[in-house]
Amino acid sequence: MDKIKIALFHNSYKDKDTKPDFTNKSVEVNGETYDAAGWRNTDKNGNEMISITLSEPYNPNGMAATPPAPTAIKKANEEGDLPF
């Protein structure tokens, strides 16, 4: 596996503890783009750490940010669910 480098930037919009301390909206891993979020935490031994989460890119329209898998398209076409 190749090294994966992720740059996180201070989240200037953080207004409550549930929002991440750091973010990046365009992290590329193996040709796929993800949103990254990082939270400052302390482990059970009192050591400071940052926990990082990668997720599908946020889409404000509520629709899937990535296209459906080809098998899903084929199945919908076979069932007559596609409009073309």
C-alpha positions as CSV (number, residue, x, y, z in Angstrom):
1,M,0.0,0.0,0.0
2,D,1.3,3.5,-0.9
3,K,1.5,6.2,1.7
4,I,-1.6,8.3,2.1
5,K,-1.0,11.9,3.0
6,I,-3.8,14.0,4.4
7,A,-3.6,17.7,5.1
8,L,-6.1,19.0,7.6
9,F,-6.9,22.6,8.1
10,H,-8.2,24.4,11.2
11,N,-12.0,24.5,11.1
12,S,-12.9,28.2,11.6
13,Y,-16.6,27.4,11.5
14,K,-16.5,25.2,14.7
15,D,-19.2,26.4,17.0
16,K,-19.8,23.3,19.1
17,D,-17.8,20.3,20.4
18,T,-19.5,17.9,18.0
19,K,-18.0,19.7,14.9
20,P,-14.4,18.7,13.9
21,D,-11.4,20.8,14.9
22,F,-9.8,20.2,11.4
23,T,-11.3,19.6,8.0
24,N,-10.4,19.0,4.3
25,K,-13.0,18.7,1.6
26,S,-10.9,17.1,-1.1
27,V,-8.7,14.2,0.1
28,E,-7.9,11.8,-2.7
29,V,-7.3,8.1,-1.8
30,N,-6.8,5.6,-4.7
31,G,-8.5,7.9,-7.2
32,E,-11.6,8.5,-5.0
33,T,-12.3,11.9,-3.3
34,Y,-13.4,12.0,0.4
35,D,-14.1,14.6,3.1
36,A,-11.7,14.4,6.0
37,A,-12.5,15.6,9.6
38,G,-10.2,15.5,12.6
39,W,-11.0,15.9,16.3
40,R,-8.6,16.7,19.1
41,N,-8.9,14.0,21.8
42,T,-7.1,12.6,24.8
43,D,-6.6,8.8,25.1
44,K,-7.2,6.9,28.4
45,N,-3.5,7.5,29.4
46,G,-3.9,11.3,29.0
47,N,-2.0,11.5,25.7
48,E,-3.2,14.0,23.2
49,M,-4.2,12.7,19.8
50,I,-6.2,13.5,16.7
51,S,-8.9,11.1,15.5
52,I,-9.6,11.3,11.8
53,T,-12.6,10.3,9.8
54,L,-12.9,9.9,6.0
55,S,-16.4,10.1,4.6
56,E,-18.2,10.4,1.2
57,P,-18.2,14.0,0.1
58,Y,-21.0,16.1,1.6
59,N,-23.9,16.8,-0.9
60,P,-26.3,19.4,0.3
61,N,-29.0,18.1,-2.0
62,G,-29.2,14.9,-0.1
63,M,-28.4,12.8,-3.2
64,A,-25.6,10.3,-3.5
65,A,-22.3,12.1,-4.2
66,T,-21.0,9.2,-6.2
67,P,-22.9,7.5,-9.1
68,P,-24.6,4.2,-8.5
69,A,-22.7,1.0,-9.2
70,P,-23.1,-0.3,-12.8
71,T,-25.0,-3.3,-11.5
72,A,-27.6,-1.1,-9.9
73,I,-28.1,0.8,-13.2
74,K,-28.4,-2.5,-15.1
75,K,-31.0,-3.8,-12.6
76,A,-33.0,-0.6,-12.8
77,N,-32.9,-0.7,-16.6
78,E,-34.1,-4.4,-16.6
79,E,-37.0,-3.4,-14.4
80,G,-38.0,-0.5,-16.5
81,D,-37.2,2.1,-13.9
82,L,-34.9,4.3,-16.0
83,P,-36.6,7.2,-17.8
84,F,-34.8,6.6,-21.1
